């Protein structure tokens, strides 16, 4: 029987079970996963939030394969007071570097947030600089190039300070806390992800 989990990946945890260079990894979570469970997709060490883990080998192709169109939503804290113009630029597609080549991102949804989102504090917190404001946006996209959201905001002139993956499809992180693990039955998680692999 396949097993399905989501975790709230903490800041500075690498999204793999094997240790390398003394980095904190998934094996350090206070949870005993079955041996055949692995993370689906990636979430960089300096990013936080939702990560799906499973023993179902079909999930990888469905969620991150080249034909996957699953929306991923991120809460993004950027340096500076982001402008409507910058949000439109990001949403319409913006040039970034991917593997040393110029790449124009696909159109996505960008929404400027009023105030801070209701998410757990980061440990350690973002370094506060009195003279430089920060702002938050929500970005929903259906592609996943390496460090794409960070590259997009930087290309618009607003470097990313904090990045939290809020959801994949209808599967949301909700009130989970960093390091928390939640297990799903197969039908529930496949329905939330709109995956048809039965």
N, CA, C and O of each residue as an XYZ file, in Angstrom:
792
protein
N       0.839     -1.198      0.000
C       0.000      0.000      0.000
C       0.878      1.254      0.000
O       1.788      1.395      0.817
N       0.584      2.155     -0.931
C       1.370      3.379     -1.021
C       1.034      4.325      0.129
O      -0.084      4.322      0.645
N       2.015      5.129      0.519
C       1.839      6.095      1.606
C       2.042      7.504      1.050
O       2.836      7.720      0.135
N       1.301      8.461      1.630
C       1.316      9.844      1.132
C       1.393     10.816      2.312
O       0.641     10.689      3.279
N       2.293     11.773      2.225
C       2.492     12.733      3.306
C       2.688     14.135      2.740
O       3.106     14.301      1.594
N       2.378     15.143      3.559
C       2.894     16.487      3.323
C       3.667     16.894      4.568
O       3.349     16.463      5.676
N       4.681     17.723      4.377
C       5.395     18.314      5.510
C       5.495     19.815      5.290
O       5.435     20.303      4.161
N       5.649     20.532      6.393
C       6.022     21.942      6.325
C       7.542     21.946      6.479
O       8.073     21.859      7.587
N       8.234     22.050      5.329
C       9.691     22.001      5.375
C      10.242     23.282      5.999
O       9.966     24.380      5.516
N      11.017     23.142      7.067
C      11.580     24.345      7.696
C      12.698     24.969      6.853
O      13.276     24.327      5.977
N      12.973     26.211      7.141
C      14.103     26.935      6.544
C      15.407     26.197      6.852
O      15.613     25.722      7.969
N      16.272     26.107      5.862
C      17.603     25.511      5.953
C      17.605     23.981      6.072
O      18.641     23.385      6.364
N      16.461     23.351      5.850
C      16.428     21.886      5.757
C      16.467     21.512      4.279
O      15.707     22.059      3.479
N      17.352     20.578      3.913
C      17.408     20.133      2.522
C      16.337     19.069      2.300
O      16.038     18.279      3.196
N      15.768     19.059      1.103
C      14.638     18.186      0.800
C      15.108     16.807      0.336
O      14.777     16.365     -0.764
N      15.872     16.147      1.175
C      16.303     14.769      0.919
C      16.581     14.098      2.254
O      16.710     14.759      3.284
N      16.671     12.777      2.218
C      16.894     12.031      3.457
C      18.381     11.850      3.765
O      18.748     11.716      4.932
N      19.234     11.842      2.756
C      20.664     11.621      2.982
C      21.363     12.866      3.492
O      21.102     13.972      3.017
N      22.248     12.687      4.458
C      23.008     13.818      5.007
C      24.197     14.129      4.106
O      24.818     13.238      3.526
N      24.492     15.423      4.010
C      25.630     15.877      3.224
C      26.130     17.185      3.825
O      25.362     18.133      3.989
N      27.401     17.231      4.149
C      28.017     18.445      4.724
C      27.299     18.922      5.984
O      27.164     20.125      6.207
N      26.841     17.986      6.799
C      26.206     18.309      8.082
C      24.940     19.154      7.943
O      24.524     19.796      8.908
N      24.323     19.166      6.765
C      23.074     19.915      6.602
C      21.932     19.174      7.285
O      21.924     17.944      7.347
N      20.965     19.940      7.798
C      19.754     19.334      8.350
C      18.929     18.799      7.191
O      18.728     19.500      6.200
N      18.444     17.553      7.304
C      17.712     16.932      6.204
C      16.418     16.313      6.718
O      16.117     16.395      7.909
N      15.656     15.698      5.824
C      14.355     15.132      6.180
C      14.467     14.050      7.258
O      13.529     13.840      8.027
N      15.596     13.376      7.312
C      15.795     12.343      8.332
C      15.842     12.936      9.737
O      15.700     12.207     10.719
N      16.040     14.250      9.845
C      16.097     14.911     11.154
C      14.715     15.292     11.685
O      14.597     15.753     12.821
N      13.676     15.106     10.880
C      12.327     15.391     11.362
C      11.948     14.404     12.466
O      12.419     13.266     12.482
N      11.112     14.842     13.365
C      10.663     13.991     14.468
C       9.512     13.095     13.990
O       8.392     13.155     14.498
N       9.833     12.262     12.993
C       8.830     11.383     12.398
C       9.559     10.236     11.721
O      10.589     10.442     11.079
N       9.034      9.044     11.861
C       9.653      7.863     11.261
C       8.909      7.512      9.972
O       7.823      6.933     10.005
N       9.511      7.875      8.837
C       8.910      7.540      7.553
C       9.273      6.109      7.153
O      10.351      5.628      7.500
N       8.381      5.420      6.422
C       8.771      4.131      5.846
C       9.982      4.311      4.926
O      10.205      5.398      4.393
N      10.752      3.255      4.746
C      12.012      3.370      4.011
C      11.842      3.734      2.537
O      12.743      4.328      1.946
N      10.712      3.391      1.937
C      10.549      3.639      0.500
C       9.915      4.989      0.188
O       9.569      5.246     -0.965
N       9.753      5.863      1.190
C       9.172      7.191      0.978
C      10.253      8.168      0.514
O      11.378      8.143      1.013
N       9.903      9.023     -0.441
C      10.854     10.006     -0.957
C      10.102     11.303     -1.261
O       8.886     11.281     -1.447
N      10.815     12.433     -1.314
C      10.148     13.706     -1.635
C       9.846     13.810     -3.124
O      10.625     13.349     -3.959
N       8.705     14.421     -3.450
C       8.322     14.657     -4.839
C       8.684     16.099     -5.176
O       8.157     17.033     -4.572
N       9.569     16.276     -6.125
C       9.996     17.623     -6.478
C      11.020     18.152     -5.494
O      11.546     17.418     -4.657
N      11.289     19.441     -5.613
C      12.321     20.030     -4.760
C      11.781     21.289     -4.096
O      10.824     21.909     -4.561
N      12.413     21.632     -3.022
C      12.174     22.903     -2.341
C      13.519     23.257     -1.731
O      14.001     22.568     -0.832
N      14.123     24.331     -2.221
C      15.493     24.664     -1.821
C      15.625     24.819     -0.317
O      14.647     25.090      0.380
N      16.837     24.644      0.175
C      17.095     24.733      1.615
C      16.645     26.074      2.181
O      16.155     26.133      3.309
N      16.805     27.156      1.409
C      16.432     28.478      1.922
C      14.971     28.836      1.654
O      14.555     29.972      1.882
N      14.194     27.863      1.168
C      12.750     28.031      1.010
C      12.032     27.152      2.021
O      12.589     26.183      2.538
N      10.783     27.512      2.290
C      10.010     26.813      3.320
C       8.675     26.362      2.751
O       8.295     26.727      1.639
N       7.971     25.556      3.544
C       6.587     25.252      3.210
C       6.349     23.858      2.698
O       7.085     22.925      3.018
N       5.298     23.725      1.889
C       4.776     22.414      1.529
C       5.713     21.584      0.675
O       6.245     22.039     -0.338
N       5.896     20.353      1.119
C       6.629     19.354      0.358
C       5.827     18.063      0.456
O       5.413     17.660      1.543
N       5.612     17.418     -0.691
C       4.893     16.137     -0.732
C       5.914     15.012     -0.698
O       6.931     15.057     -1.391
N       5.629     14.000      0.120
C       6.463     12.797      0.172
C       5.561     11.591     -0.033
O       4.419     11.573      0.427
N       6.076     10.589     -0.725
C       5.255      9.417     -1.003
C       6.124      8.207     -1.309
O       7.318      8.331     -1.583
N       5.505      7.044     -1.258
C       6.154      5.815     -1.732
C       5.597      5.430     -3.108
O       5.984      4.408     -3.675
N       4.690      6.251     -3.638
C       4.032      5.976     -4.915
C       4.893      6.510     -6.063
O       4.984      7.725     -6.233
N       5.522      5.644     -6.852
C       6.438      6.119     -7.901
C       5.746      6.878     -9.025
O       6.413      7.572     -9.793
N       4.425      6.764     -9.141
C       3.703      7.453    -10.215
C       3.531      8.938     -9.936
O       3.305      9.724    -10.856
N       3.639      9.325     -8.669
C       3.383     10.719     -8.284
C       4.407     11.678     -8.875
O       4.072     12.809     -9.227
N       5.643     11.231     -8.984
C       6.699     12.117     -9.472
C       6.373     12.627    -10.871
O       6.459     13.826    -11.134
N       5.999     11.717    -11.766
C       5.682     12.101    -13.136
C       4.454     12.995    -13.191
O       4.401     13.946    -13.969
N       3.458     12.679    -12.351
C       2.215     13.441    -12.369
C       2.393     14.868    -11.847
O       1.777     15.802    -12.361
N       3.237     15.033    -10.826
C       3.371     16.356    -10.198
C       4.468     17.216    -10.811
O       4.325     18.436    -10.887
N       5.561     16.595    -11.249
C       6.663     17.431    -11.740
C       7.156     17.027    -13.121
O       8.159     17.560    -13.597
N       6.469     16.094    -13.772
C       6.847     15.721    -15.130
C       6.623     16.866    -16.096
O       5.950     17.838    -15.753
N       7.175     16.771    -17.304
C       7.088     17.878    -18.278
C       5.667     18.253    -18.668
O       5.433     19.378    -19.110
N       4.703     17.333    -18.513
C       3.320     17.648    -18.882
C       2.481     18.122    -17.694
O       1.301     18.437    -17.844
N       3.103     18.167    -16.515
C       2.365     18.574    -15.317
C       1.965     20.041    -15.396
O       2.770     20.893    -15.772
N       0.705     20.331    -15.035
C       0.222     21.714    -15.029
C      -0.359     22.067    -13.661
O      -1.289     22.868    -13.562
N       0.188     21.471    -12.619
C      -0.328     21.728    -11.283
C       0.127     23.106    -10.798
O       1.315     23.426    -10.827
N      -0.827     23.905    -10.357
C      -0.503     25.242     -9.847
C       0.191     25.129     -8.502
O      -0.245     24.381     -7.627
N       1.265     25.870     -8.345
C       1.971     25.968     -7.074
C       1.885     27.417     -6.624
O       2.165     28.330     -7.401
N       1.499     27.629     -5.380
C       1.319     28.990     -4.878
C       2.348     29.267     -3.793
O       2.548     28.456     -2.889
N       2.999     30.425     -3.892
C       4.065     30.812     -2.975
C       3.752     32.164     -2.331
O       3.230     33.073     -2.976
N       4.081     32.270     -1.054
C       4.094     33.557     -0.366
C       5.530     34.051     -0.407
O       6.453     33.341     -0.006
N       5.714     35.272     -0.894
C       7.058     35.772     -1.164
C       7.266     37.134     -0.501
O       6.554     38.094     -0.796
N       8.238     37.205      0.389
C       8.623     38.489      0.982
C       9.797     39.028      0.176
O      10.811     38.351      0.006
N       9.650     40.254     -0.319
C      10.694     40.847     -1.149
C      11.276     42.092     -0.479
O      10.654     42.713      0.383
N      12.462     42.422     -0.898
C      13.119     43.631     -0.404
C      12.569     44.831     -1.161
O      12.571     44.855     -2.392
N      12.100     45.825     -0.419
C      11.537     47.015     -1.037
C      10.018     46.963     -1.084
O       9.414     45.909     -0.884
N       9.410     48.111     -1.351
C       7.957     48.209     -1.486
C       7.606     47.919     -2.933
O       7.702     48.796     -3.791
N       7.200     46.691     -3.201
C       7.003     46.273     -4.592
C       5.881     47.083     -5.240
O       4.880     47.404     -4.599
N       6.061     47.404     -6.500
C       5.118     48.247     -7.234
C       4.142     47.397     -8.047
O       4.401     46.228     -8.333
N       3.018     48.010     -8.410
C       2.066     47.332     -9.296
C       2.726     47.019    -10.633
O       2.451     45.984    -11.239
N       3.588     47.905    -11.088
C       4.284     47.705    -12.363
C       5.163     46.458    -12.311
O       5.193     45.674    -13.259
N       5.878     46.278    -11.202
C       6.735     45.100    -11.060
C       5.902     43.825    -11.010
O       6.279     42.808    -11.592
N       4.771     43.880    -10.315
C       3.882     42.709    -10.248
C       3.377     42.339    -11.640
O       3.323     41.158    -11.985
N       3.005     43.337    -12.442
C       2.528     43.079    -13.803
C       3.637     42.498    -14.671
O       3.396     41.631    -15.511
N       4.848     42.983    -14.457
C       5.989     42.491    -15.223
C       6.238     41.009    -14.925
O       6.462     40.212    -15.836
N       6.195     40.656    -13.642
C       6.390     39.256    -13.248
C       5.252     38.395    -13.792
O       5.486     37.311    -14.327
N       4.016     38.887    -13.653
C       2.845     38.112    -14.064
C       2.809     37.863    -15.576
O       2.346     36.813    -16.023
N       3.290     38.814    -16.348
C       3.219     38.693    -17.800
C       4.289     37.823    -18.414
O       4.232     37.509    -19.603
N       5.270     37.426    -17.614
C       6.408     36.675    -18.129
C       7.628     37.565    -18.145
O       7.598     38.662    -18.703
N       8.706     37.095    -17.530
C       9.900     37.921    -17.362
C      11.139     37.096    -17.688
O      11.160     35.887    -17.458
N      12.155     37.736    -18.217
C      13.353     37.000    -18.622
C      14.228     36.692    -17.410
O      14.555     37.568    -16.610
N      14.594     35.408    -17.303
C      15.509     34.954    -16.260
C      16.558     34.066    -16.925
O      16.461     33.761    -18.113
N      17.547     33.659    -16.158
C      18.564     32.738    -16.661
C      18.260     31.327    -16.168
O      18.074     31.107    -14.971
N      18.210     30.377    -17.093
C      18.014     28.965    -16.753
C      19.106     28.159    -17.434
O      19.177     28.093    -18.661
N      19.952     27.551    -16.623
C      21.091     26.771    -17.151
C      21.954     27.596    -18.104
O      22.423     27.097    -19.126
N      22.155     28.870    -17.751
C      23.018     29.735    -18.545
C      22.365     30.318    -19.785
O      23.001     31.071    -20.522
N      21.089     29.979    -20.027
C      20.364     30.487    -21.195
C      19.281     31.460    -20.745
O      18.746     31.348    -19.642
N      18.964     32.425    -21.622
C      17.868     33.358    -21.341
C      16.543     32.623    -21.533
O      16.326     31.962    -22.548
N      15.671     32.748    -20.551
C      14.371     32.068    -20.595
C      13.288     33.051    -20.175
O      13.435     33.747    -19.170
N      12.205     33.112    -20.935
C      11.071     33.954    -20.548
C      10.040     33.075    -19.854
O       9.559     32.096    -20.425
N       9.706     33.433    -18.618
C       8.770     32.636    -17.840
C       7.365     32.721    -18.425
O       7.010     33.694    -19.091
N       6.575     31.686    -18.163
C       5.186     31.679    -18.611
C       4.372     32.651    -17.759
O       4.730     32.914    -16.611
N       3.290     33.183    -18.304
C       2.426     34.059    -17.504
C       1.968     33.355    -16.229
O       1.730     32.147    -16.222
N       1.850     34.119    -15.168
C       1.438     33.567    -13.880
C       0.552     34.589    -13.170
O       0.307     35.677    -13.691
N       0.083     34.238    -12.000
C      -0.774     35.136    -11.228
C       0.047     35.729    -10.085
O       0.671     34.993     -9.321
N       0.046     37.043     -9.967
C       0.780     37.736     -8.902
C      -0.179     38.682     -8.198
O      -0.853     39.495     -8.830
N      -0.225     38.560     -6.882
C      -1.128     39.409     -6.096
C      -0.338     40.065     -4.971
O       0.345     39.385     -4.204
N      -0.432     41.381     -4.877
C       0.241     42.099     -3.793
C      -0.580     41.948     -2.513
O      -1.797     42.134     -2.529
N       0.086     41.609     -1.401
C      -0.607     41.413     -0.136
C      -0.523     42.663      0.721
O       0.479     43.379      0.712
N      -1.589     42.910      1.457
C      -1.582     44.012      2.416
C      -1.105     43.449      3.753
O      -1.787     42.617      4.352
N       0.043     43.888      4.219
C       0.574     43.384      5.480
C       1.198     42.011      5.327
O       1.420     41.534      4.214
N       1.477     41.380      6.462
C       2.151     40.084      6.471
C       1.141     38.948      6.491
O       0.109     39.056      7.153
N       1.418     37.853      5.775
C       0.508     36.705      5.814
C       0.586     36.000      7.167
O       1.554     36.162      7.910
N      -0.430     35.228      7.472
C      -0.509     34.502      8.738
C       0.242     33.173      8.608
O      -0.357     32.122      8.382
N       1.545     33.246      8.755
C       2.400     32.061      8.675
C       3.366     32.071      9.850
O       3.594     33.122     10.449
N       3.941     30.910     10.192
C       4.875     30.870     11.320
C       6.099     31.748     11.074
O       6.509     31.959      9.933
N       6.668     32.250     12.156
C       7.917     33.013     12.064
C       9.027     32.119     11.531
O       9.049     30.917     11.799
N       9.943     32.707     10.780
C      11.093     31.946     10.320
C      12.147     31.905     11.410
O      12.333     32.874     12.146
N      12.841     30.765     11.509
C      13.940     30.631     12.465
C      15.200     30.254     11.691
O      15.252     29.182     11.088
N      16.248     31.144     11.698
C      16.257     32.479     12.292
C      15.449     33.459     11.442
O      15.209     33.204     10.262
N      15.026     34.589     12.042
C      14.197     35.551     11.298
C      14.988     36.276     10.212
O      16.219     36.280     10.220
N      14.265     36.884      9.284
C      14.877     37.744      8.265
C      15.569     38.901      8.974
O      15.037     39.453      9.937
N      16.751     39.265      8.498
C      17.469     40.393      9.107
C      16.719     41.691      8.827
O      16.494     42.053      7.673
N      16.342     42.375      9.879
C      15.568     43.612      9.750
C      16.499     44.793      9.490
O      17.487     44.996     10.196
N      16.161     45.565      8.462
C      16.928     46.785      8.165
C      15.960     47.966      8.147
O      15.071     48.058      7.301
N      16.161     48.854      9.098
C      15.216     49.949      9.347
C      14.969     50.816      8.119
O      13.856     51.297      7.909
N      16.000     51.015      7.312
C      15.884     51.947      6.185
C      15.380     51.285      4.903
O      15.147     51.973      3.909
N      15.211     49.970      4.910
C      14.773     49.277      3.706
C      13.471     48.528      3.998
O      13.484     47.552      4.748
N      12.350     48.964      3.423
C      11.080     48.279      3.686
C      11.031     46.918      2.981
O      11.826     46.640      2.083
N      10.099     46.094      3.400
C       9.838     44.837      2.702
C       8.349     44.768      2.380
O       7.546     45.499      2.959
N       7.996     43.899      1.469
C       6.582     43.710      1.123
C       6.369     42.250      0.738
O       7.318     41.503      0.499
N       5.086     41.864      0.686
C       4.722     40.477      0.397
C       3.860     40.401     -0.857
O       2.999     41.248     -1.091
N       4.112     39.363     -1.661
C       3.256     39.047     -2.793
C       2.924     37.562     -2.737
O       3.609     36.777     -2.081
N       1.858     37.198     -3.442
C       1.508     35.789     -3.624
C       1.675     35.483     -5.105
O       1.147     36.200     -5.955
N       2.407     34.422     -5.411
C       2.687     34.058     -6.801
C       2.165     32.644     -7.054
O       2.495     31.707     -6.326
N       1.353     32.509     -8.088
C       0.849     31.192     -8.492
C       1.339     30.897     -9.894
O       1.054     31.645    -10.829
N       2.077     29.807    -10.040
C       2.596     29.456    -11.351
C       2.485     27.964    -11.598
O       2.278     27.181    -10.670
N       2.626     27.575    -12.863
C       2.449     26.172    -13.240
C       3.715     25.593    -13.862
O       3.663     24.579    -14.558
N       4.827     26.226    -13.615
C       6.104     25.664    -14.054
C       7.064     25.748    -12.880
O       6.800     26.461    -11.912
N       8.161     25.035    -12.956
C       9.044     24.992    -11.794
C      10.512     24.931    -12.161
O      11.190     23.951    -11.853
N      11.009     25.966    -12.814
C      12.438     26.034    -13.094
C      13.201     26.244    -11.785
O      12.637     26.712    -10.797
N      14.476     25.896    -11.790
C      15.302     26.011    -10.586
C      15.333     27.445    -10.066
O      15.730     28.367    -10.778
N      14.908     27.622     -8.813
C      14.909     28.917     -8.125
C      14.154     29.984     -8.927
O      14.529     31.156     -8.936
N      13.092     29.553     -9.591
C      12.385     30.430    -10.528
C      11.787     31.661     -9.867
O      11.980     32.771    -10.363
N      11.069     31.500     -8.769
C      10.407     32.654     -8.151
C      11.444     33.685     -7.708
O      11.253     34.885     -7.903
N      12.520     33.225     -7.124
C      13.583     34.151     -6.696
C      14.161     34.909     -7.890
O      14.396     36.115     -7.812
N      14.383     34.208     -8.976
C      14.932     34.855    -10.176
C      13.940     35.864    -10.759
O      14.336     36.923    -11.245
N      12.651     35.528    -10.706
C      11.631     36.421    -11.253
C      11.551     37.725    -10.472
O      11.529     38.799    -11.073
N      11.507     37.652     -9.145
C      11.396     38.893     -8.369
C      12.676     39.724     -8.491
O      12.623     40.952     -8.539
N      13.830     39.040     -8.543
C      15.098     39.771     -8.698
C      15.140     40.488    -10.046
O      15.610     41.622    -10.134
N      14.646     39.825    -11.104
C      14.642     40.433    -12.436
C      13.743     41.659    -12.487
O      13.948     42.557    -13.303
N      12.743     41.690    -11.610
C      11.846     42.849    -11.544
C      12.374     43.924    -10.596
O      11.742     44.967    -10.433
N      13.526     43.679     -9.969
C      14.142     44.673     -9.096
C      13.807     44.536     -7.626
O      14.074     45.445     -6.840
N      13.216     43.392     -7.239
C      12.814     43.188     -5.848
C      13.274     41.802     -5.377
O      12.520     40.834     -5.475
N      14.502     41.704     -4.870
C      15.041     40.401     -4.470
C      14.189     39.722     -3.398
O      13.661     40.382     -2.503
N      14.063     38.416     -3.496
C      13.305     37.637     -2.521
C      14.094     37.486     -1.223
O      15.275     37.141     -1.231
N      13.413     37.753     -0.109
C      13.995     37.561      1.217
C      13.500     36.274      1.872
O      14.240     35.604      2.592
N      12.240     35.942      1.609
C      11.645     34.751      2.212
C      10.654     34.148      1.216
O       9.902     34.868      0.560
N      10.665     32.830      1.115
C       9.808     32.143      0.156
C       9.162     30.947      0.841
O       9.851     30.066      1.355
N       7.822     30.925      0.843
C       7.069     29.854      1.502
C       6.075     29.266      0.507
O       5.207     29.978      0.003
N       6.199     27.955      0.218
C       5.213     27.323     -0.667
C       3.957     27.043      0.140
O       3.970     26.304      1.125
N       2.872     27.658     -0.311
C       1.603     27.617      0.414
C       0.726     26.436     -0.015
O       0.020     25.847      0.804
N       0.778     26.098     -1.308
C      -0.092     25.036     -1.790
C       0.391     24.475     -3.115
O       1.165     25.098     -3.843
N      -0.101     23.261     -3.402
C       0.038     22.628     -4.716
C      -1.371     22.203     -5.085
O      -1.961     21.359     -4.411
N      -1.916     22.780     -6.152
C      -3.309     22.526     -6.480
C      -4.199     22.948     -5.320
O      -4.067     24.057     -4.802
N      -5.103     22.068     -4.913
C      -5.989     22.355     -3.770
C      -5.428     21.813     -2.464
O      -6.098     21.868     -1.433
N      -4.220     21.294     -2.495
C      -3.561     20.780     -1.292
C      -2.837     21.943     -0.618
O      -1.829     22.432     -1.127
N      -3.354     22.383      0.526
C      -2.851     23.596      1.172
C      -2.130     23.268      2.478
O      -2.417     22.267      3.136
N      -1.192     24.135      2.830
C      -0.427     23.918      4.053
C      -1.217     24.305      5.298
O      -0.941     23.816      6.394
N      -2.212     25.196      5.121
C      -3.101     25.553      6.222
C      -2.354     26.065      7.442
O      -1.518     26.963      7.342
N      -2.665     25.485      8.592
C      -2.071     25.924      9.861
C      -0.911     25.041     10.310
O      -0.517     25.079     11.476
N      -0.361     24.242      9.384
C       0.784     23.401      9.757
C       1.937     24.268     10.235
O       2.065     25.427      9.840
N       2.771     23.695     11.088
C       3.939     24.377     11.631
C       5.213     23.770     11.041
O       5.192     22.616     10.613
N       6.320     24.515     11.006
C       7.568     23.977     10.473
C       7.944     22.654     11.149
O       7.957     22.543     12.375
N       8.249     21.660     10.316
C       8.614     20.344     10.822
C       7.440     19.408     11.003
O       7.635     18.220     11.256
N       6.213     19.918     10.879
C       5.023     19.078     11.071
C       4.796     18.185      9.859
O       5.031     18.585      8.718
N       4.333     16.965     10.130
C       4.065     15.967      9.091
C       2.589     15.601      9.140
O       2.024     15.429     10.220
N       1.965     15.481      7.974
C       0.566     15.055      7.906
C       0.455     13.919      6.890
O       0.958     14.028      5.771
N      -0.211     12.821      7.288
C      -0.399     11.697      6.369
C      -1.801     11.755      5.776
O      -2.756     12.147      6.446
N      -1.911     11.357      4.505
C      -3.176     11.343      3.790
C      -3.480      9.931      3.301
O      -2.572      9.144      3.033
N      -4.775      9.622      3.189
C      -5.154      8.408      2.482
C      -5.082      8.736      0.996
O      -5.167      9.897      0.596
N      -4.924      7.691      0.185
C      -4.663      7.894     -1.242
C      -5.727      8.754     -1.924
O      -5.388      9.722     -2.604
N      -7.002      8.418     -1.755
C      -8.060      9.136     -2.470
C      -8.075     10.616     -2.111
O      -8.258     11.465     -2.984
N      -7.885     10.929     -0.835
C      -7.936     12.321     -0.387
C      -6.857     13.162     -1.056
O      -7.143     14.235     -1.586
N      -5.624     12.681     -1.033
C      -4.533     13.507     -1.581
C      -4.605     13.562     -3.102
O      -4.291     14.596     -3.692
N      -5.014     12.466     -3.751
C      -5.114     12.491     -5.203
C      -6.232     13.422     -5.662
O      -6.105     14.090     -6.688
N      -7.329     13.467     -4.900
C      -8.413     14.406     -5.229
C      -7.954     15.854     -5.071
O      -8.239     16.693     -5.925
N      -7.247     16.146     -3.984
C      -6.775     17.511     -3.742
C      -5.772     17.951     -4.807
O      -5.729     19.123     -5.181
N      -4.975     17.016     -5.288
C      -3.980     17.331     -6.314
C      -4.537     17.180     -7.723
O      -3.869     17.514     -8.701
N      -5.759     16.677     -7.820
C      -6.380     16.411     -9.120
C      -5.487     15.492     -9.960
O      -5.225     15.752    -11.135
N      -5.032     14.421     -9.326
C      -4.186     13.431     -9.971
C      -5.006     12.165    -10.208
O      -5.694     11.685     -9.307
N      -4.929     11.635    -11.416
C      -5.679     10.421    -11.753
C      -4.706      9.315    -12.130
O      -4.376      9.150    -13.305
N      -4.245      8.554    -11.140
C      -3.269      7.504    -11.405
C      -3.738      6.145    -10.883
O      -2.944      5.208    -10.807
N      -5.000      6.029    -10.528
C      -5.510      4.766     -9.984
C      -5.664      3.724    -11.084
O      -6.081      2.598    -10.814
